[in-house]
Amino acid sequence: MIITYLSAAVSLLLKVFSVWFFVTALLFWKRPAAYKRSAPKTRFACLIPARNEEAVIGALVKSLKEQNYPADLCEIYVIPNNCTDGTAEAAAAAGAKIIRCQKPVTCKGDALKEALSFLAEEEQRETASLKRKTAGEQTEPFFERKFDAMCLFDADNVVHPDFLARMNDAFCAGAKVAKARLLVKNPRASWVSGCYSLYFAMNDTFFSRSRANLGLSAKLVGTGMAARREVLERMGGWNTETIAEDAEFSAMCAEMGERVWWVPDAITYDEAPVSFGVSLTQRKRWCSGIMTVAEKMVPRLLRVAGEHEAEPGLVVLEKADPGAAPEGGKPHLTPGTKKRLRAADMCFFLCTPFAQAASVLPGFGFVAGAISSGDITALLVFLGLTLSFALGGMTGFAFWLKFLCGQHLRKSSVFLFPLFMASFVPLQILSLLRRTRKWKTIRHYGA
């Protein structure tokens, strides 16, 4: 009886999640309007935390050096930490500046906190020096800003030559936090790397693109993202504490009411794992990190989502991209209502691992009921039909995603994509029982 009631409650909860994600994915078919091309003016600090990345760091620095963007508006900083190889030397040889961590680094967030503190101190030193040189000429206080926005990359990435130019377009259109399109740079290396390509295409299409059309936040990941300086200053620097620094930063943006803009024409290429075992390790870290962020941030986001507004907002969303104001007289959400919606959407995202872990309960309850009634044949027929439809539907979905991502993949990636996605469920359950707390190096080969 207890199992029956519990299964019913979980089924109801899963339906709520399904309805929310279905509704927020409805506008996936519409590509957001491109941002207006703008003259280069945003000064970027490109930050690259790196741990034993000697094999790949040079390629990323080279791709940033070859941007179709003025070189004097972009500085590249590599933050080697816990390295036992020549990461720093390889980065410096490629033309990057090196920021040495003075404190213990346990995750990417620690490295980013050190880097931003270093840049702030360096900026103050240069400003003080400039003031001394121009003491007889300067009539008003001034502060020489070293950068206007920070871009964050993983060391195994390479970026499209127009990445910074398109991010500049977004910032000139009004963005304060932005997320690039993510593609796999080794999609044919194995069926696993091909599945990552399909997974990224799914996220970009049904999360980022649809939410861009709805005025909600894109699904921010820890590479190919950018944030304006004022957002970081409002946060007091980079202050994430978990191993899922991207999800935590995104939740902090939602708490402040900042929307994550999607910039599909800015492209980052990521080296995906080729081994299923390594993939399981990486994705369990993702699941564990998001669960930890949920425990920290969901109560705060719920308070934001429940804030009272003197003038209730309408329920018609404005056209969000490229940041233009809605047409005169057109119904749109008030800023307070949009902030509450984005906080609620982030709550659903952060709680998804818990929902997926609990999704086995209704099936367990059904199987237990069928076994207790002795109707084994009907149970086996039902399970067979359910698995057949699920596999067929997910495989067909994978073929469609292959078309959307536009990359050449192994056929096995498409047919094994159902296994890749199904493996998230046991990973969520394992993360619920025992969290991954430490970041482990994933070896990259320079695909």
C-alpha positions as CSV (number, residue, x, y, z in Angstrom):
1,M,0.0,0.0,0.0
2,I,2.8,2.4,0.9
3,I,4.6,1.6,-2.4
4,T,1.3,2.3,-4.3
5,Y,0.8,5.7,-2.7
6,L,4.5,6.6,-3.1
7,S,4.4,5.6,-6.8
8,A,1.3,7.7,-7.4
9,A,2.9,10.7,-5.8
10,V,6.1,10.3,-7.8
11,S,4.0,9.8,-11.0
12,L,2.2,13.1,-10.3
13,L,5.5,14.9,-9.7
14,L,7.0,13.5,-12.9
15,K,3.9,14.7,-14.8
16,V,4.5,18.2,-13.5
17,F,8.1,18.1,-14.7
18,S,7.1,16.7,-18.1
19,V,4.4,19.4,-18.6
20,W,6.9,22.2,-17.7
21,F,9.6,21.0,-20.0
22,F,7.2,20.2,-22.8
23,V,5.7,23.8,-22.6
24,T,9.1,25.4,-22.4
25,A,10.3,23.4,-25.4
26,L,7.4,24.3,-27.7
27,L,9.2,27.0,-29.6
28,F,12.2,24.9,-30.5
29,W,11.4,25.1,-34.2
30,K,11.9,28.8,-34.5
31,R,15.4,30.1,-34.8
32,P,15.8,33.4,-32.8
33,A,16.6,36.5,-34.8
34,A,20.3,37.0,-35.3
35,Y,21.9,39.8,-33.3
36,K,22.7,43.0,-35.2
37,R,26.3,43.1,-36.3
38,S,28.1,45.6,-34.1
39,A,31.5,47.3,-34.2
40,P,34.1,45.6,-31.9
41,K,34.1,47.4,-28.5
42,T,33.9,44.8,-25.8
43,R,37.2,44.0,-24.1
44,F,37.3,40.3,-23.3
45,A,39.4,38.5,-20.7
46,C,39.4,34.9,-21.9
47,L,40.0,32.6,-18.8
48,I,41.1,29.0,-19.2
49,P,41.5,26.9,-16.1
50,A,43.8,23.9,-16.9
51,R,44.9,20.8,-15.1
52,N,47.4,18.6,-17.0
53,E,46.3,19.9,-20.4
54,E,49.7,20.2,-22.2
55,A,48.4,18.2,-25.1
56,V,45.5,20.5,-26.0
57,I,46.0,24.0,-24.4
58,G,48.1,25.3,-27.4
59,A,45.3,24.6,-29.9
60,L,42.8,26.6,-27.8
61,V,45.1,29.6,-27.3
62,K,45.9,29.5,-31.1
63,S,42.2,29.6,-32.0
64,L,41.7,32.6,-29.7
65,K,44.7,34.3,-31.1
66,E,43.3,33.9,-34.6
67,Q,39.9,35.5,-33.9
68,N,38.3,37.8,-36.4
69,Y,38.4,40.4,-33.6
70,P,40.9,43.2,-32.7
71,A,43.8,41.6,-30.8
72,D,44.0,44.6,-28.4
73,L,40.4,43.9,-27.2
74,C,41.2,40.3,-26.1
75,E,43.6,39.0,-23.5
76,I,44.1,35.3,-22.9
77,Y,44.8,34.0,-19.5
78,V,45.5,30.3,-18.6
79,I,45.2,29.3,-15.0
80,P,47.2,26.1,-14.5
81,N,46.4,24.3,-11.3
82,N,47.5,20.9,-9.8
83,C,49.6,20.3,-12.9
84,T,52.3,17.7,-13.2
85,D,53.0,18.3,-16.9
86,G,54.0,21.3,-19.0
87,T,50.6,23.0,-19.3
88,A,51.9,26.4,-18.3
89,E,54.9,26.2,-20.6
90,A,52.8,25.1,-23.6
91,A,50.2,27.9,-22.9
92,A,52.9,30.5,-22.6
93,A,54.6,29.3,-25.8
94,A,51.3,29.6,-27.6
95,G,51.0,33.3,-26.5
96,A,48.8,33.1,-23.4
97,K,49.4,35.0,-20.1
98,I,49.8,32.7,-17.1
99,I,48.0,33.3,-13.7
100,R,49.6,31.2,-11.0
101,C,47.2,30.1,-8.2
102,Q,48.4,31.0,-4.7
103,K,45.8,29.0,-2.8
104,P,44.7,25.3,-3.0
105,V,42.5,24.6,-6.0
106,T,39.9,21.8,-5.6
107,C,37.6,22.7,-8.5
108,K,37.3,25.1,-11.4
109,G,35.5,27.6,-9.3
110,D,38.5,28.0,-7.1
111,A,40.7,28.7,-10.1
112,L,38.3,31.3,-11.5
113,K,38.0,33.1,-8.1
114,E,41.8,33.4,-8.0
115,A,42.0,34.6,-11.6
116,L,39.4,37.4,-11.2
117,S,41.1,38.5,-7.9
118,F,44.4,38.6,-9.7
119,L,43.0,40.7,-12.6
120,A,41.4,43.1,-10.2
121,E,44.6,43.6,-8.3
122,E,46.6,44.0,-11.6
123,E,44.1,46.5,-12.8
124,Q,44.5,48.5,-9.6
125,R,48.3,48.5,-9.9
126,E,48.2,49.6,-13.5
127,T,45.7,52.4,-12.6
128,A,47.8,53.6,-9.7
129,S,50.9,53.7,-12.0
130,L,49.0,55.6,-14.7
131,K,47.7,58.1,-12.2
132,R,51.3,58.8,-11.1
133,K,52.4,59.3,-14.7
134,T,49.6,61.7,-15.4
135,A,49.2,63.4,-12.0
136,G,49.7,66.8,-13.5
137,E,47.2,66.3,-16.3
138,Q,44.3,64.3,-14.7
139,T,41.5,66.5,-13.3
140,E,39.0,63.8,-12.4
141,P,39.3,60.4,-10.7
142,F,39.5,57.6,-13.2
143,F,39.9,53.8,-13.2
144,E,41.4,52.0,-16.1
145,R,39.2,49.0,-16.8
146,K,41.2,46.0,-18.0
147,F,38.2,44.1,-19.4
148,D,34.4,44.5,-19.9
149,A,33.5,40.9,-20.1
150,M,34.9,37.5,-19.1
151,C,34.8,34.5,-21.4
152,L,35.3,31.0,-19.9
153,F,36.6,28.0,-21.8
154,D,37.7,24.4,-21.0
155,A,41.3,23.7,-22.0
156,D,40.4,21.0,-24.5
157,N,38.2,23.4,-26.6
158,V,38.8,25.3,-29.8
159,V,36.6,28.1,-30.8
160,H,35.1,29.4,-34.1
161,P,37.0,32.4,-35.6
162,D,33.9,34.6,-35.1
163,F,33.3,33.6,-31.5
164,L,34.3,36.9,-29.9
165,A,32.7,39.0,-32.7
166,R,29.3,37.3,-32.2
167,M,29.6,37.6,-28.4
168,N,30.3,41.3,-28.8
169,D,27.1,41.5,-30.9
170,A,25.1,40.0,-28.1
171,F,26.6,42.3,-25.5
172,C,26.0,45.3,-27.7
173,A,22.3,44.2,-28.0
174,G,22.0,44.2,-24.2
175,A,23.1,40.8,-23.0
176,K,25.0,40.6,-19.6
177,V,25.4,36.8,-19.5
178,A,25.7,34.7,-22.7
179,K,26.1,31.1,-23.7
180,A,27.6,29.9,-27.0
181,R,26.5,26.9,-29.1
182,L,28.5,23.8,-28.2
183,L,29.6,21.2,-30.7
184,V,31.9,18.2,-30.4
185,K,35.3,18.4,-32.1
186,N,35.8,14.6,-32.3
187,P,32.3,13.3,-33.2
188,R,33.5,10.3,-35.1
189,A,36.2,9.2,-32.6
190,S,33.8,6.6,-31.0
191,W,30.1,6.0,-30.6
192,V,30.3,7.7,-27.2
193,S,31.7,11.0,-28.6
194,G,29.0,10.9,-31.2
195,C,26.4,10.5,-28.5
196,Y,27.7,13.7,-26.9
197,S,27.2,15.5,-30.2
198,L,23.5,14.4,-30.1
199,Y,23.2,15.3,-26.5
200,F,24.5,18.8,-27.1
201,A,22.2,19.2,-30.1
202,M,19.3,18.2,-27.9
203,N,20.2,20.8,-25.2
204,D,20.8,23.6,-27.7
205,T,17.5,22.9,-29.5
206,F,15.0,22.2,-26.8
207,F,16.5,24.1,-23.9
208,S,18.5,27.1,-25.3
209,R,16.8,27.8,-28.5
210,S,13.3,27.4,-27.2
211,R,14.0,29.4,-24.1
212,A,15.6,32.2,-26.2
213,N,12.3,32.5,-27.9
214,L,10.4,32.6,-24.6
215,G,12.7,35.1,-22.9
216,L,13.9,32.5,-20.4
217,S,17.6,31.6,-19.8
218,A,19.6,29.3,-22.0
219,K,21.1,26.2,-20.5
220,L,24.5,27.5,-19.4
221,V,27.5,25.1,-19.4
222,G,31.0,25.7,-18.0
223,T,32.6,26.4,-21.4
224,G,31.9,28.9,-24.2
225,M,30.1,31.2,-21.8
226,A,30.6,34.9,-21.1
227,A,29.6,37.4,-18.5
228,R,29.8,41.2,-18.3
229,R,32.0,42.7,-15.6
230,E,29.1,44.3,-13.8
231,V,27.4,40.9,-13.2
232,L,30.6,39.6,-11.6
233,E,31.0,42.7,-9.5
234,R,27.4,42.3,-8.3
235,M,28.3,38.8,-7.2
236,G,31.5,40.0,-5.5
237,G,33.7,38.1,-8.0
238,W,33.4,34.4,-8.8
239,N,32.1,32.7,-5.7
240,T,30.9,29.3,-6.7
241,E,31.6,26.5,-4.2
242,T,30.5,23.2,-5.9
243,I,32.0,21.1,-8.6
244,A,29.1,22.2,-10.9
245,E,30.3,25.8,-11.1
246,D,28.3,26.4,-14.3
247,A,24.9,25.3,-12.8
248,E,25.7,27.2,-9.6
249,F,26.6,30.4,-11.5
250,S,23.5,30.1,-13.6
251,A,21.4,29.7,-10.5
252,M,23.0,32.8,-9.0
253,C,22.1,34.7,-12.2
254,A,18.5,33.6,-11.9
255,E,18.4,34.7,-8.3
256,M,19.6,38.2,-9.4
257,G,17.2,38.2,-12.3
258,E,19.9,38.0,-15.0
259,R,18.9,36.1,-18.1
260,V,21.4,33.9,-19.9
261,W,21.2,34.8,-23.6
262,W,21.8,32.2,-26.2
263,V,24.3,33.1,-29.0
264,P,24.1,30.2,-31.6
265,D,26.5,31.9,-34.0
266,A,29.3,31.9,-31.4
267,I,30.5,28.3,-31.5
268,T,32.8,26.3,-29.1
269,Y,34.1,22.9,-30.0
270,D,34.6,20.5,-27.1
271,E,36.6,17.3,-27.0
272,A,34.2,14.5,-25.8
273,P,35.2,11.3,-24.0
274,V,35.6,8.3,-26.3
275,S,35.3,5.7,-23.5
276,F,31.9,4.8,-22.0
277,G,33.6,4.3,-18.7
278,V,35.1,7.8,-18.7
279,S,31.7,9.2,-19.9
280,L,30.0,7.6,-16.9
281,T,32.6,9.2,-14.5
282,Q,32.2,12.6,-16.1
283,R,28.4,12.5,-16.1
284,K,28.1,11.3,-12.6
285,R,30.2,14.3,-11.6
286,W,27.6,16.5,-13.5
287,C,24.7,14.8,-11.7
288,S,26.3,15.0,-8.3
289,G,27.2,18.6,-8.8
290,I,23.7,19.7,-9.9
291,M,22.2,17.9,-6.9
292,T,24.5,19.8,-4.6
293,V,23.7,23.1,-6.3
294,A,20.0,22.3,-6.0
295,E,20.3,21.8,-2.2
296,K,22.0,25.1,-1.9
297,M,20.1,27.3,-4.4
298,V,16.6,25.9,-4.7
299,P,15.3,27.4,-1.4
300,R,16.7,30.8,-2.4
301,L,15.2,30.5,-5.9
302,L,11.8,29.6,-4.5
303,R,11.8,32.7,-2.4
304,V,12.5,34.7,-5.6
305,A,9.8,32.8,-7.5
306,G,7.3,33.6,-4.8
307,E,8.1,37.3,-4.5
308,H,5.0,39.6,-4.5
309,E,4.8,42.2,-7.2
310,A,2.6,45.3,-6.8
311,E,1.5,45.2,-10.5
312,P,1.0,41.6,-11.7
313,G,2.6,40.8,-15.0
314,L,0.8,39.5,-18.1
315,V,1.2,35.9,-19.3
316,V,2.3,36.7,-22.8
317,L,6.1,36.5,-23.3
318,E,7.8,39.1,-25.4
319,K,10.1,38.2,-28.3
320,A,13.4,37.9,-26.4
321,D,16.2,38.0,-28.9
322,P,18.0,40.0,-30.0
323,G,17.2,42.1,-26.9
324,A,15.0,44.7,-28.5
325,A,12.1,46.2,-26.5
326,P,8.7,44.8,-27.4
327,E,6.6,46.7,-29.9
328,G,4.6,49.6,-28.6
329,G,1.3,48.4,-27.0
330,K,2.3,44.7,-27.3
331,P,1.5,42.7,-24.1
332,H,4.6,41.5,-22.3
333,L,5.8,40.3,-19.0
334,T,6.9,42.8,-16.4
335,P,10.5,42.6,-15.2
336,G,9.4,41.1,-11.8
337,T,7.3,38.4,-13.5
338,K,10.2,37.5,-15.8
339,K,12.5,37.2,-12.9
340,R,10.1,34.9,-11.0
341,L,9.6,32.7,-14.1
342,R,13.4,32.4,-14.7
343,A,13.8,31.4,-11.0
344,A,11.1,28.8,-11.3
345,D,12.6,27.4,-14.5
346,M,16.0,27.1,-12.8
347,C,14.3,25.3,-9.9
348,F,12.9,22.7,-12.4
349,F,16.3,22.3,-14.0
350,L,18.2,21.8,-10.7
351,C,15.6,19.3,-9.4
352,T,15.6,17.2,-12.6
353,P,18.3,14.8,-11.3
354,F,16.1,14.0,-8.3
355,A,13.1,13.5,-10.5
356,Q,15.0,11.2,-12.8
357,A,16.3,9.2,-9.9
358,A,12.7,8.9,-8.6
359,S,11.4,7.9,-12.0
360,V,12.1,4.2,-11.3
361,L,9.6,4.1,-8.4
362,P,6.4,4.0,-10.5
363,G,7.8,1.2,-12.6
364,F,8.9,-0.7,-9.5
365,G,5.4,-0.3,-8.0
366,F,3.8,-1.6,-11.2
367,V,6.1,-4.6,-11.4
368,A,5.6,-5.4,-7.7
369,G,1.9,-5.2,-8.1
370,A,1.9,-7.5,-11.2
371,I,4.1,-10.0,-9.4
372,S,1.9,-10.1,-6.3
373,S,-1.1,-10.7,-8.5
374,G,0.6,-13.5,-10.3
375,D,0.0,-11.9,-13.8
376,I,3.6,-12.5,-15.0
377,T,2.7,-13.0,-18.7
378,A,0.9,-9.7,-19.0
379,L,3.8,-8.0,-17.2
380,L,6.4,-9.4,-19.6
381,V,4.2,-8.4,-22.6
382,F,3.8,-4.9,-21.2
383,L,7.5,-4.5,-20.5
384,G,8.4,-5.8,-23.9
385,L,6.1,-3.4,-25.7
386,T,7.2,-0.5,-23.6
387,L,10.9,-1.1,-24.2
388,S,10.3,-1.5,-27.9
389,F,8.4,1.7,-28.3
390,A,10.9,3.6,-26.1
391,L,13.9,2.3,-28.1
392,G,12.2,2.9,-31.4
393,G,11.2,6.4,-30.4
394,M,14.6,7.4,-29.0
395,T,16.4,6.0,-32.0
396,G,14.2,8.0,-34.3
397,F,14.8,11.0,-32.2
398,A,18.5,10.4,-32.4
399,F,18.3,10.4,-36.2
400,W,16.6,13.8,-36.1
401,L,19.2,15.2,-33.7
402,K,21.9,14.0,-36.1
403,F,20.3,16.2,-38.7
404,L,20.1,19.1,-36.3
405,C,23.7,19.0,-35.1
406,G,25.0,18.8,-38.7
407,Q,28.0,16.6,-37.9
408,H,29.1,13.3,-39.4
409,L,28.7,10.6,-36.8
410,R,29.1,6.9,-36.6
411,K,25.9,5.0,-37.2
412,S,26.5,3.2,-33.8
413,S,26.1,6.6,-32.1
414,V,22.6,6.9,-33.3
415,F,21.6,3.4,-32.4
416,L,23.3,3.5,-29.0
417,F,22.0,6.9,-28.1
418,P,19.1,5.3,-26.1
419,L,21.7,3.5,-24.0
420,F,23.6,6.8,-23.5
421,M,20.5,8.6,-22.3
422,A,19.1,5.7,-20.2
423,S,22.4,5.5,-18.3
424,F,21.7,8.9,-16.8
425,V,19.0,7.2,-14.5
426,P,21.4,4.9,-12.6
427,L,23.9,7.7,-12.4
428,Q,21.3,10.0,-10.8
429,I,20.4,7.2,-8.3
430,L,24.1,6.6,-7.5
431,S,24.6,10.4,-7.1
432,L,21.6,10.5,-4.7
433,L,23.2,7.7,-2.6
434,R,26.8,8.8,-2.9
435,R,28.0,12.1,-4.4
436,T,31.1,12.8,-6.3
437,R,32.8,15.5,-4.3
438,K,36.2,15.8,-6.0
439,W,37.0,16.8,-9.5
440,K,39.1,14.2,-11.4
441,T,41.2,14.8,-14.4
442,I,39.8,13.6,-17.7
443,R,42.7,13.0,-20.1
444,H,42.5,14.8,-23.5
445,Y,44.4,13.9,-26.6
446,G,43.9,16.9,-28.9
447,A,41.3,15.5,-31.3
